[in-house]
Amino acid sequence: MPLAFSIYYTEEERKLLEEICTEKEVPFSAIEQLIEEESEFHGMGKRKGLFPAIRRIVEEATEKRLKRT
């Protein structure tokens, strides 16, 4: 589990998010990566690079999902 996730969220919240991801067919690992990426930019005046990072994570998750189908 990424460090940021374990710092900001309880085990109960993690389980709830996993359930929601399963329900909505969203890869939990992608959500973990998004949280980790955002936490690295947290507190920065300009969060330059955040949206390209989000795009990369979403594209990777989408590609993995398409390969499975």
Backbone torsions as a table, in degrees:
resi	resn	phi	psi	omega
1	MET	NA	133.8	178.7
2	PRO	-59.3	147.2	-176.3
3	LEU	-58.1	-46.4	-177.3
4	ALA	-58.0	-39.5	-178.5
5	PHE	-62.5	-45.5	-177.1
6	SER	-70.5	-24.9	178.5
7	ILE	-77.2	-42.6	-172.3
8	TYR	-91.7	-18.5	-173.7
9	TYR	-127.9	144.4	178.4
10	THR	-80.6	168.0	177.7
11	GLU	-61.8	-38.3	178.6
12	GLU	-62.5	-42.7	177.9
13	GLU	-65.9	-37.4	178.3
14	ARG	-62.4	-46.0	179.8
15	LYS	-62.6	-41.2	178.6
16	LEU	-62.2	-44.6	179.2
17	LEU	-64.1	-38.4	176.6
18	GLU	-61.7	-42.4	178.6
19	GLU	-62.2	-44.2	179.7
20	ILE	-63.8	-43.0	178.8
21	CYS	-60.6	-43.1	178.8
22	THR	-62.3	-46.4	179.8
23	GLU	-58.3	-43.5	-175.0
24	LYS	-92.9	1.6	179.7
25	GLU	59.0	44.2	176.5
26	VAL	-110.9	129.6	-179.6
27	PRO	-62.9	121.1	179.7
28	PHE	-60.0	-36.3	179.9
29	SER	-61.3	-34.3	178.0
30	ALA	-67.3	-39.3	178.3
31	ILE	-65.1	-42.6	176.9
32	GLU	-58.5	-44.1	-179.8
33	GLN	-63.7	-40.8	179.4
34	LEU	-62.9	-42.7	178.7
35	ILE	-64.0	-43.7	179.3
36	GLU	-61.6	-46.4	-178.4
37	GLU	-62.3	-46.3	-179.1
38	GLU	-62.3	-39.2	-178.4
39	SER	-64.2	-29.8	178.1
40	GLU	-68.9	-26.4	-179.8
41	PHE	-95.6	-10.9	-176.4
42	HIS	-57.5	132.7	177.4
43	GLY	87.1	-7.0	179.0
44	MET	-81.2	139.6	177.9
45	GLY	-59.3	-53.0	176.3
46	LYS	-112.4	126.3	-177.2
47	ARG	-99.7	46.4	-179.4
48	LYS	-56.9	127.6	179.4
49	GLY	103.1	-13.6	-178.5
50	LEU	-65.3	-49.6	-176.5
51	PHE	-67.1	-38.0	172.8
52	PRO	-61.1	-36.3	178.5
53	ALA	-66.7	-41.8	177.6
54	ILE	-62.1	-45.2	179.4
55	ARG	-58.6	-45.0	-179.3
56	ARG	-60.5	-45.4	-178.8
57	ILE	-63.6	-44.4	-179.8
58	VAL	-65.2	-42.3	179.1
59	GLU	-63.2	-42.1	178.5
60	GLU	-62.8	-43.4	179.6
61	ALA	-64.4	-38.7	179.5
62	THR	-66.4	-43.7	179.0
63	GLU	-61.5	-43.8	178.8
64	LYS	-61.6	-41.6	-179.2
65	ARG	-65.7	-42.6	179.9
66	LEU	-64.7	-34.7	178.6
67	LYS	-67.3	-29.2	-179.7
68	ARG	-76.5	-21.9	-177.0
69	THR	-95.5	NA	NA
